Amino acid sequence: AAAAAPPAAAAAPPSEKGRRAVVKAQDIKKNADRCFGDRDYPKAELKYSKCIELLSAPEIASEADVAELRGALLSNRSACRAHLNRHGDALADGRAALAARPGWARAHSR
């Protein structure tokens, strides 16, 4: 009989630095959401961009760990850019949001 394949290795858990980056991104997102609600689209766009940058840190264990948050950030930044009449950038973010969260209806609308 053939030997059983070794079990698939689980993704490495996020490092402490990676966890802090995610928590910081979530905190900044809350502030960006307030800016968006206040229709301060330039400030909201900058804050969403900072969050996306934080989630690109090499300490983040895997994309799967942050795909939902990244999709929301890209979708929200897409909306900011649409309000700022930067439609090409908005479309690019919308497509990236869709790639991050393919089943999410809001990503389809952006």
C-alpha positions in Angstrom: 0.0 0.0 0.0 1.1 3.5 -0.7 2.2 5.6 2.2 -0.3 8.3 3.3 0.6 11.8 2.3 1.8 13.9 5.2 -0.9 16.3 6.6 -1.0 19.7 5.0 0.9 22.3 6.9 -1.4 24.9 8.5 -0.7 28.5 7.8 1.6 30.0 10.2 -0.2 32.0 12.9 0.3 35.8 12.5 3.2 37.2 14.5 2.5 39.6 17.3 3.7 42.4 15.0 1.2 41.2 12.4 -1.6 41.1 14.9 -0.8 44.7 15.9 -0.8 45.8 12.3 -4.3 44.3 11.8 -5.6 46.0 15.0 -4.1 49.3 14.0 -5.7 49.0 10.5 -9.1 48.3 12.1 -8.8 51.3 14.4 -7.8 53.6 11.5 -10.7 52.2 9.4 -13.2 53.3 12.1 -11.8 56.8 11.8 -11.9 56.6 8.0 -15.5 55.5 8.1 -16.3 58.6 10.2 -14.6 60.8 7.7 -16.5 59.1 4.9 -19.8 59.6 6.8 -18.9 63.3 7.2 -18.2 63.4 3.4 -14.5 64.2 3.9 -13.6 61.9 1.1 -9.9 63.1 0.7 -9.2 62.4 4.3 -11.1 59.1 4.3 -9.2 58.0 1.1 -5.9 58.7 2.8 -6.9 56.7 5.9 -8.2 53.7 3.9 -4.9 53.8 1.9 -2.9 53.7 5.2 -4.9 50.7 6.3 -4.3 48.8 3.1 -0.6 49.6 3.5 -0.6 48.2 7.0 -2.2 45.0 5.8 0.6 44.6 3.2 3.2 44.2 6.0 5.3 41.0 5.7 4.4 40.1 9.3 0.8 39.3 8.2 0.7 35.5 8.1 -1.5 35.1 5.1 -3.9 36.9 2.8 -6.7 34.6 4.0 -6.3 36.2 7.5 -7.1 39.7 6.2 -9.0 39.2 2.9 -12.3 40.3 4.4 -10.9 43.5 5.9 -8.8 44.2 2.8 -11.9 43.8 0.6 -13.9 46.3 2.8 -11.1 48.8 2.7 -10.7 48.6 -1.0 -14.4 48.9 -1.5 -14.6 51.9 0.7 -11.6 53.6 -0.9 -13.3 52.9 -4.3 -16.4 54.8 -3.1 -14.2 57.7 -1.9 -12.4 57.9 -5.3 -15.7 57.8 -7.1 -16.9 60.8 -5.1 -13.7 62.5 -5.9 -14.3 61.9 -9.7 -11.3 59.6 -9.9 -13.2 56.9 -11.7 -10.3 55.0 -13.1 -8.8 54.6 -9.6 -12.3 53.8 -8.2 -12.7 51.0 -10.8 -9.3 49.5 -10.0 -10.1 49.5 -6.3 -13.5 47.9 -7.0 -11.9 45.2 -9.0 -9.3 44.6 -6.2 -12.1 44.4 -3.7 -13.9 41.9 -5.8 -10.7 39.8 -6.0 -10.3 39.9 -2.2 -14.0 39.0 -1.6 -15.5 37.5 -4.7 -18.8 36.6 -3.1 -19.4 40.0 -1.5 -22.3 41.9 -3.1 -21.0 45.3 -2.2 -17.7 44.6 -4.1 -19.8 43.9 -7.2 -21.5 47.3 -6.9 -18.3 49.3 -6.6 
